[in-house]
Amino acid sequence: MPEIKILEPVRGQMALKMKECFSPGVVEVEKGEAVVRDARNDTGSREVLRHPELADKVKLLKIRDHFIFTIESTGALDPLDLLREAIKILKHKCKVYRK
């Protein structure tokens, strides 16, 4: 999952420019200052780093131990049942790996 840290306040026209460097909804301008609203929507673009006046004001990171997964069912099994089975399998694999 992406993590975006604004290292120092970005205000005015620079805040609007920063907002335009990211996907919609990632960075917003509130009370004239750029704030990270939802880093999860970031596509990994490094556009902000192409602007020298913004590059030192933001840090782009990845949270390495954060995972999002989706469960889809064709209807034969309930998604909750699939999740329970997947957790059982994952626990078993963890036990095998620990040995």
C-alpha positions in Angstrom: 0.0 0.0 0.0 1.3 3.4 -0.8 2.2 5.9 1.9 2.6 9.6 1.1 4.1 12.0 3.7 4.1 15.7 3.2 7.3 16.8 4.9 6.5 20.5 5.2 3.4 22.6 4.6 2.5 23.2 0.9 0.2 26.1 0.4 -1.5 28.2 -2.2 -0.7 27.5 -5.9 1.9 24.9 -4.9 -0.8 23.0 -3.1 -3.0 23.0 -6.2 0.0 21.9 -8.3 0.7 19.0 -5.8 -2.9 17.9 -6.0 -2.7 17.7 -9.8 0.3 15.4 -9.5 -1.7 12.6 -7.9 -4.7 10.6 -8.8 -8.1 12.1 -7.9 -8.8 11.9 -4.2 -5.3 11.2 -3.0 -4.3 14.8 -2.2 -6.8 17.5 -1.4 -6.4 21.2 -0.6 -8.0 22.2 2.7 -7.9 25.7 3.9 -5.3 26.5 1.3 -2.9 23.6 2.3 -2.2 20.3 0.7 -3.2 17.2 2.8 -3.1 13.5 2.0 -6.7 12.4 1.9 -6.5 8.8 0.7 -3.1 7.3 -0.2 -4.8 4.1 -1.1 -6.0 5.6 -4.3 -2.5 6.4 -5.5 -1.4 4.6 -8.6 2.3 4.9 -7.8 2.9 7.8 -10.1 6.1 9.8 -9.3 4.9 12.9 -11.1 5.4 15.0 -8.0 9.1 14.2 -8.1 9.4 15.8 -11.5 8.8 19.2 -10.0 11.9 20.4 -8.2 9.9 22.8 -6.0 7.7 19.9 -4.7 10.2 17.0 -4.7 11.7 17.9 -1.4 8.4 18.5 0.3 6.9 15.0 -0.1 8.1 11.5 0.5 6.6 8.5 -1.4 6.8 5.2 0.4 5.3 1.7 0.3 3.9 -0.1 3.4 5.4 -3.5 2.8 3.4 -5.5 5.3 -0.1 -4.3 4.3 -2.1 -6.5 2.0 -5.6 -6.1 0.5 -7.3 -9.1 -1.0 -10.7 -9.7 -2.5 -12.8 -12.8 -2.2 -15.1 -13.6 -5.1 -17.5 -16.4 -5.2 -19.4 -17.9 -8.2 -22.3 -18.7 -5.9 -21.5 -22.3 -5.0 -19.9 -21.2 -1.7 -20.6 -18.2 0.4 -17.7 -15.7 0.5 -17.5 -15.9 4.3 -17.1 -19.7 4.1 -14.3 -19.2 1.5 -12.6 -16.8 3.9 -12.8 -19.3 6.7 -11.3 -22.0 4.6 -8.6 -19.8 3.3 -7.6 -18.9 6.9 -7.4 -22.5 7.8 -5.1 -23.2 4.8 -3.0 -20.2 5.6 -2.6 -21.3 9.3 -1.5 -24.8 8.1 1.0 -23.3 5.7 2.4 -21.1 8.5 2.9 -24.1 10.7 4.6 -26.1 8.0 6.9 -23.1 7.2 7.9 -22.6 10.9 9.2 -26.2 11.1 
